[in-house]
Amino acid sequence: MDPTSVPAEAVATAHDMSFIGLFLQADPIVKSVMILLVVASLACWTVVFEKLVRLAAAKRQAKAFEAMVRSEGTIDTSQKGIAGHVVKAGLDAWRDQDSSESRAERRERIERAMKGALGVEVKRLQAGLSLLATSGSTAPFVGLFGTVWGIMNSFSSIAKSQDTSLAVVAPGIAEALFATAIGLVVAIPAVMAYNKLSGDVARIQSGFVSCIAVLGNRLARDRGPHARAAAAE
């Protein structure tokens, strides 16, 4: 019997090449990298689902706000969410009238108040997106660090065992490459989600800004806008 075949077979049977097996048998440093990446992935998906729900609500509010502004009817102060805060800021600025200011100055002041309220709400919508951007840009490199570390251990095993057979080096290399794979699994959805969600936030903001210009002009020329009496209380 070839003596070199014994350690190769022993190594082959000693390693579980499934995903769970690769994780459990990995070097502590590589295992820590994998755990960090999995935690980052869970955090990213939590942000994604939370933003999907909030942005869906924000889109509905934007449509309701646009419909109210374009209708030229009564100013509905009972609107909720972003639209409600923008309308309230605009009416508060309108009530604080100065007889010495021109219509253009009044319009600018009212629009500035509404855009300020919108900016606060947009920042809330953007909260968490930085995690997606950071994870998308750093996760591949974190996984690569685990891969490099695992390959270093594989070469160390070769030096200790004096055996260059594939059965000796394959398990360590597989564990190392698994870390890179996890890094890519984290990074690719994070980047895609960041681009999609940040684009949605920008479109929502743009829709509100265009309507704010219309509403600001309307409030500036009307010194007695009719908001719903019950809601205005």
C-alpha positions as CSV (number, residue, x, y, z in Angstrom):
1,M,0.0,0.0,0.0
2,D,1.3,3.4,-0.9
3,P,2.1,5.2,2.5
4,T,1.3,8.6,1.1
5,S,-2.3,7.6,0.5
6,V,-3.1,7.1,4.2
7,P,-2.8,10.7,5.4
8,A,-4.7,11.9,2.3
9,E,-7.6,9.6,3.0
10,A,-7.6,10.4,6.7
11,V,-7.7,14.1,6.0
12,A,-10.5,13.7,3.4
13,T,-12.6,11.8,5.8
14,A,-11.9,14.1,8.7
15,H,-13.3,17.2,7.0
16,D,-16.9,17.9,6.3
17,M,-17.1,20.0,3.1
18,S,-20.7,21.2,3.7
19,F,-21.3,24.9,4.5
20,I,-21.8,24.1,8.2
21,G,-18.8,21.9,8.3
22,L,-16.6,24.5,6.6
23,F,-17.7,27.0,9.3
24,L,-17.3,24.7,12.3
25,Q,-13.8,23.5,11.1
26,A,-12.5,26.9,10.2
27,D,-9.7,28.7,12.0
28,P,-11.0,30.9,14.9
29,I,-10.0,34.1,13.0
30,V,-11.8,32.9,9.8
31,K,-14.8,31.8,11.9
32,S,-14.9,35.3,13.5
33,V,-14.9,36.9,10.0
34,M,-17.8,34.6,8.9
35,I,-19.8,35.5,12.0
36,L,-19.2,39.2,11.5
37,L,-20.4,39.0,7.9
38,V,-23.5,37.0,8.8
39,V,-24.4,39.6,11.5
40,A,-23.8,42.4,9.0
41,S,-26.1,40.6,6.5
42,L,-28.9,40.2,9.0
43,A,-28.6,43.9,9.9
44,C,-28.7,44.9,6.3
45,W,-31.8,42.8,5.6
46,T,-33.5,44.3,8.7
47,V,-32.8,47.8,7.3
48,V,-34.0,46.8,3.8
49,F,-37.4,45.5,5.0
50,E,-37.9,48.5,7.4
51,K,-37.1,50.9,4.6
52,L,-39.5,49.2,2.2
53,V,-42.3,49.6,4.6
54,R,-41.5,53.2,5.4
55,L,-40.9,54.2,1.8
56,A,-44.2,52.6,0.7
57,A,-46.0,54.8,3.3
58,A,-44.0,57.9,2.2
59,K,-45.0,57.3,-1.4
60,R,-48.6,57.3,-0.4
61,Q,-48.2,60.4,1.6
62,A,-46.4,62.1,-1.4
63,K,-49.3,61.2,-3.7
64,A,-51.9,62.5,-1.2
65,F,-49.9,65.7,-0.8
66,E,-49.6,66.2,-4.5
67,A,-53.3,65.6,-5.0
68,M,-54.1,68.2,-2.4
69,V,-51.8,70.8,-3.8
70,R,-52.9,70.3,-7.4
71,S,-56.6,70.4,-6.5
72,E,-56.4,74.1,-5.5
73,G,-59.0,73.2,-2.8
74,T,-58.9,73.5,0.9
75,I,-55.5,72.8,2.6
76,D,-55.9,69.5,4.5
77,T,-54.0,69.8,7.8
78,S,-55.1,66.3,8.8
79,Q,-52.6,64.6,6.6
80,K,-50.2,62.2,8.3
81,G,-46.5,61.6,8.2
82,I,-44.2,63.7,6.0
83,A,-47.1,65.5,4.3
84,G,-48.6,66.5,7.6
85,H,-45.3,68.0,8.9
86,V,-44.7,69.9,5.7
87,V,-48.2,71.3,5.7
88,K,-48.0,72.3,9.3
89,A,-44.6,74.0,8.8
90,G,-46.1,75.9,5.8
91,L,-49.2,77.1,7.6
92,D,-47.1,78.1,10.7
93,A,-44.9,80.2,8.5
94,W,-47.9,81.7,6.7
95,R,-49.6,82.7,10.0
96,D,-46.4,84.5,11.0
97,Q,-47.0,87.2,8.5
98,D,-45.2,90.5,8.3
99,S,-47.0,93.3,6.5
100,S,-43.7,94.9,5.4
101,E,-42.5,91.9,3.4
102,S,-43.2,91.5,-0.2
103,R,-45.1,88.5,-1.7
104,A,-41.8,87.1,-3.0
105,E,-40.2,87.3,0.4
106,R,-43.3,85.7,2.0
107,R,-43.2,82.9,-0.5
108,E,-39.5,82.3,0.1
109,R,-40.0,82.2,3.8
110,I,-42.9,79.8,3.6
111,E,-41.1,77.5,1.2
112,R,-38.0,77.6,3.3
113,A,-40.0,76.4,6.3
114,M,-41.6,73.6,4.4
115,K,-38.3,72.5,2.9
116,G,-36.8,72.5,6.4
117,A,-39.6,70.2,7.6
118,L,-39.1,68.0,4.6
119,G,-35.3,67.8,5.1
120,V,-35.9,66.5,8.7
121,E,-38.2,63.8,7.4
122,V,-35.9,62.8,4.5
123,K,-33.0,62.4,7.0
124,R,-35.2,60.0,8.9
125,L,-35.9,58.0,5.7
126,Q,-32.2,57.9,5.0
127,A,-31.3,56.6,8.4
128,G,-29.8,53.1,8.0
129,L,-28.9,53.5,4.4
130,S,-25.3,54.2,5.4
131,L,-25.1,50.7,6.9
132,L,-26.0,49.3,3.4
133,A,-23.4,51.5,1.8
134,T,-20.7,50.5,4.3
135,S,-21.5,46.8,4.2
136,G,-21.6,46.8,0.4
137,S,-18.2,48.5,0.1
138,T,-16.3,46.7,3.0
139,A,-17.8,43.2,3.2
140,P,-15.8,41.8,0.2
141,F,-12.6,43.0,1.8
142,V,-13.5,41.6,5.2
143,G,-14.2,38.2,3.5
144,L,-10.9,38.5,1.6
145,F,-9.1,39.0,4.8
146,G,-10.6,35.7,6.1
147,T,-9.6,34.1,2.8
148,V,-6.0,35.3,3.0
149,W,-5.7,34.2,6.6
150,G,-7.1,30.7,5.8
151,I,-4.7,30.3,2.9
152,M,-1.8,31.2,5.1
153,N,-2.9,28.5,7.5
154,S,-3.2,26.0,4.6
155,F,0.4,26.7,3.6
156,S,1.4,26.4,7.2
157,S,-0.2,22.9,7.3
158,I,1.7,22.0,4.2
159,A,5.0,23.0,5.8
160,K,4.2,21.0,9.0
161,S,3.0,17.8,7.3
162,Q,5.5,17.9,4.4
163,D,2.6,16.7,2.2
164,T,1.5,18.7,-0.8
165,S,-1.4,16.5,-1.7
166,L,-4.7,18.2,-2.5
167,A,-6.4,16.3,0.3
168,V,-4.2,18.2,2.8
169,V,-4.6,21.7,1.4
170,A,-8.2,21.6,0.0
171,P,-10.1,21.8,3.3
172,G,-8.2,24.9,4.5
173,I,-8.5,26.6,1.1
174,A,-12.2,25.7,0.9
175,E,-12.8,27.3,4.4
176,A,-10.9,30.4,3.3
177,L,-12.8,30.8,0.0
178,F,-16.1,30.3,1.9
179,A,-15.3,33.5,3.8
180,T,-15.0,35.4,0.5
181,A,-18.2,33.9,-0.7
182,I,-20.1,35.1,2.4
183,G,-18.6,38.6,1.9
184,L,-20.0,38.7,-1.6
185,V,-23.4,37.4,-0.5
186,V,-23.5,40.3,2.0
187,A,-22.1,43.0,-0.4
188,I,-24.1,42.4,-3.6
189,P,-27.6,42.7,-2.1
190,A,-26.5,45.6,0.1
191,V,-25.3,47.6,-2.9
192,M,-28.4,46.8,-4.9
193,A,-30.7,47.7,-2.0
194,Y,-28.8,50.9,-1.3
195,N,-29.1,52.1,-4.9
196,K,-32.8,51.2,-5.1
197,L,-33.7,52.7,-1.7
198,S,-31.6,55.9,-2.1
199,G,-33.2,56.4,-5.5
200,D,-36.7,56.0,-4.0
201,V,-35.9,58.5,-1.3
202,A,-34.6,61.0,-3.9
203,R,-37.7,60.6,-6.0
204,I,-40.0,61.1,-2.9
205,Q,-38.0,64.2,-2.0
206,S,-38.2,65.6,-5.5
207,G,-42.0,65.1,-5.6
208,F,-42.4,67.0,-2.4
209,V,-40.1,69.8,-3.4
210,S,-42.0,70.4,-6.6
211,C,-45.3,70.5,-4.8
212,I,-43.9,72.8,-2.1
213,A,-43.1,75.3,-4.7
214,V,-46.7,75.3,-5.9
215,L,-48.1,75.4,-2.3
216,G,-45.7,78.1,-1.3
217,N,-46.8,80.3,-4.2
218,R,-50.4,79.7,-3.3
219,L,-50.0,80.6,0.4
220,A,-47.9,83.7,-0.5
221,R,-50.7,85.1,-2.6
222,D,-53.6,84.0,-0.4
223,R,-53.8,85.8,3.0
224,G,-56.7,83.7,4.1
225,P,-56.3,80.0,3.0
226,H,-59.1,77.8,4.1
227,A,-57.8,74.8,6.1
228,R,-60.2,72.4,7.6
229,A,-61.6,74.0,10.7
230,A,-61.5,70.8,12.8
231,A,-58.0,69.9,11.8
232,A,-56.7,73.4,12.3
233,E,-57.6,73.4,15.9
